[in-house]
Amino acid sequence: MVSSSSSPSFKKSSHKAATKISLNSLPNDLLVEISLHVASSSITEIHNLQLVSKSCQRFCNDRYVFHRLSLREIPLFPWHHHNRANFSKFFNRCLKNENPEALYRQGLIDCFHLDNNDEQNNINRGIACLSKAAKKGNQEAQFVYGMILICLAEKTKQKGFKILSSLIKPSLSSTVKELEEIRQKVRDNVLWRGKPKMKILKSLYVHENCNCDGRTKKFLAKQTDMLLSKIWFSNGEDNNDMVTSSACETCLWHHQLQLFFDDI
């Protein structure tokens, strides 16, 4: 148990005796690891950890902690935050330390939500943020950045395919389920104010015809119907499943684009 008294400690119980270990006595590298672990799971818990001791407070403000900090508990637009100035300072610090979730959020805002005279610069900045977040492994950023690249131009399409390939699973059914979850998260963040930009992006997309046997297209249509009907196999696998590496790449991502732009 962590105590918030002046001498914070962990208490270890045994049959013979109780031993208290002061947090302040722990090595600095261990305190950093504790802070990083807590930061990656919850912003609320990292705030609570700062209250434990001055040492914890110092390490919780480390740049590596801000890089790893989870922002899942904060909405994309925290309108009701009690102190906008402090939140802006906090978010900018996350951006400065290249926090992947902060970069992803800023990328979405710049690409889809801002509407002013500096629109092109905002979009360029947003794409740069999404690119950084994607390289750092943020799945939502990888998805939306890949979608954007496929739509923008023929010369960026293959780069988009390569980025999106990091999201695929060995079986195509597992890939479809994974992409469904990621796509819904992205759409939930984009659609509220981003429909006009989504329409423009959709208009730029040119469908590339392929010479495949059509098996991938049929399989994807079946899997989508199953997901919409809430029908799935108990073990997550279909006896007629496909290996993703044997599927048609063009059909797979065209199908995802259709779902991404659904009702746009």
Residue pairs with C-beta under 8 A, 6 or more apart in sequence:
1 10
1 11
2 8
2 9
2 10
2 23
2 52
3 9
3 52
4 51
4 52
7 22
7 24
8 22
8 23
8 24
8 52
8 53
8 56
9 20
9 21
9 22
9 23
10 20
10 21
10 23
11 18
11 19
11 20
11 21
12 18
12 19
12 20
12 21
23 31
23 52
23 53
23 55
23 56
24 53
24 55
26 34
28 59
31 55
31 56
31 59
32 59
32 62
32 64
32 65
34 49
34 56
34 59
35 46
35 49
35 56
35 59
35 60
35 62
35 65
36 64
36 65
36 68
38 45
38 46
38 49
39 46
39 60
39 65
39 66
39 68
39 69
39 70
40 68
40 69
40 70
41 70
42 70
42 73
43 69
43 70
43 71
43 72
43 73
43 74
44 73
46 60
46 65
46 69
49 56
49 60
50 56
50 57
50 60
50 61
51 57
59 65
63 97
64 97
66 93
66 94
66 96
66 97
66 99
67 97
67 98
67 99
68 99
69 94
69 99
69 101
70 101
71 94
71 99
71 101
71 102
71 105
72 101
76 105
76 108
76 109
76 189
78 87
81 87
91 102
94 101
94 102
95 102
95 103
95 106
98 132
98 136
100 132
100 133
100 136
100 137
100 138
100 141
101 133
101 138
103 129
103 130
103 132
103 133
103 136
103 138
103 141
104 129
104 130
104 133
104 138
104 140
104 141
106 125
106 126
106 129
107 126
107 127
107 128
107 129
107 130
107 133
107 141
107 144
107 145
108 126
108 130
108 144
108 186
108 189
108 190
108 194
109 126
110 122
110 123
110 125
110 126
110 127
110 129
111 122
111 123
111 126
111 127
111 130
111 144
111 148
111 194
111 197
112 126
112 190
112 193
112 194
112 197
112 198
113 193
113 194
113 197
114 122
115 196
116 122
127 145
127 148
130 141
130 144
130 145
130 148
131 145
133 141
133 145
134 141
134 142
134 145
134 146
134 163
139 167
139 182
140 182
140 185
140 186
140 189
142 163
142 164
142 166
142 167
143 164
143 167
143 179
143 182
143 183
143 186
144 186
144 190
145 160
145 163
146 160
146 161
146 163
146 164
146 167
146 253
147 160
147 164
147 201
147 256
147 257
147 260
148 160
148 201
149 156
149 157
149 159
149 160
149 163
150 156
150 157
150 160
150 161
150 164
150 205
150 253
150 257
151 201
151 202
151 204
151 205
151 257
152 204
154 206
157 208
160 253
161 249
161 253
164 253
164 256
165 249
167 175
167 178
167 179
167 182
168 175
168 178
168 244
169 175
169 178
169 244
170 243
170 244
170 245
171 237
171 241
171 242
171 243
171 244
172 216
172 219
172 220
172 223
172 241
172 242
172 243
172 244
172 247
172 252
173 223
173 236
173 237
173 238
173 241
173 242
174 236
174 237
175 244
175 252
176 220
176 223
176 224
176 227
177 227
177 232
177 236
179 256
180 227
183 256
183 259
183 260
186 260
187 260
190 198
191 198
195 264
198 261
198 264
199 264
201 261
202 261
202 264
205 257
205 261
207 254
208 250
208 254
210 248
210 250
210 251
212 248
212 250
212 251
215 242
215 247
215 248
216 242
216 247
216 248
216 251
216 252
217 248
217 251
217 255
219 240
219 242
219 247
220 251
220 252
220 255
221 255
224 255
224 259
226 232
244 252
